[in-house]
Structure formats: C-alpha cells, structure tokens
C-alpha cells in the first residue's frame, strides 16, 4: 500500500536548517523590538536623512543602521540558544 502513493514523505529537517530558522526568527523579532523601542528617535532622525548627500548624511545613516543591528544580533543569539536548548 505504501508503494502506491504518488509522493514521498518529506525528509525531516536537518539540525542546521532548524537552527537557521530559529536564528532568523529571533533576529527579526529583535529587529522589530528595536524599531518599536527606538521609533521616536527614528522618526525624529528621518527628516535629517532627506535630501541625501554629504559626509554627515552617510555617517547618520550608518549610525541608524548599526544601531538597529544590535537588537538583530541579540535576537539571533537568543534564537540560537533556544534552538540548542530544544535539541
């Protein structure tokens, strides 16, 4: 009876793929939390970013981008530790 099926059962996901999913989900949650937490600051910086140009603009853009990288990295690290905890 098993030979009559048109498809095979899906293979279980590997440990690496599962950890990658947890890292990605944790990083996105961390990024979202950072954007929500820093939303007043980000909205006040927004007008300073337009019109683009100059060294000051690039420095401000890098500061905003790198400040959002920290919550993303923390969320990814928490996702990794949760994946290790579950395995």
N, C-alpha and C positions, 0 to 999 in steps of 0.2 A: 504494500500500500504506500509506503514511503517513496517508492521509485516512480509512482505515477504523478507526483507533484511537478508543476511547471517551474518552480523556483526553489532555490536552496535556502535554508535558514541563514540568517545573517550571522556573520562571524562576530564573536564578542570583541568589543573594542580593546585595543591594547592599552597598557598602562600609560604609555607616553601620550596617546591621544586623549585619554581621560584627564590626565594632569594638565594638558594644554587647554582643555575646555574649562577646567576649574580656574586656571590662571587667567584666561581671557575673561571669564565671567567676573572674577574678583577684581580684575583691573578695570573693567567697565563700571562696576558698582563703585569702586573707589573714585574713578574719574567723575562719575555722576555726583557723588557726595561732595567732591571738591568743588565742582561747578556750583552746586546748590549752596554750599557753605560760603564760597567766595563771590557769589552773584552780585552783591552790592559793589564790591570792589571792581569786578569785571565790567559791570555796567558803567561805572564811572571812568574806567580806562578806555572804553570803547570809542568815545569821541576823539580821544587823543591819537587813535590809530588811523584816523582818516583826515586828510589825504596822506597816503603813504609817501615815504621818501625821507632820506637823511639818515645819519648815523643814530640819532636819538630814537627815531621810529623803529629801526631794526633792534636796538637794544631793548626798547619797551616790549616789542613783540617776542623777543627771546625770553625776557623775564616772565611774561604772561605764560608762554608755552612751557617753560621749565617749572613754573610754579604749579602747573597742572600735572606735570609728570610725577611729582612726589606722591600725591594720592593714588595715581595709577599704579605706581610701583609697589606701594604698600598694599593695595588691594590684590595685586598679582601675587605678592608674597604670602598674604593670608590665604588666597586660593590654593596656592601650592601646599601650604602647611595643612589645610583642610583635606586636600587630596591624599596627603601622606597619612593623615590621621585615619581616614576611611579605609585605607588599604592595609 
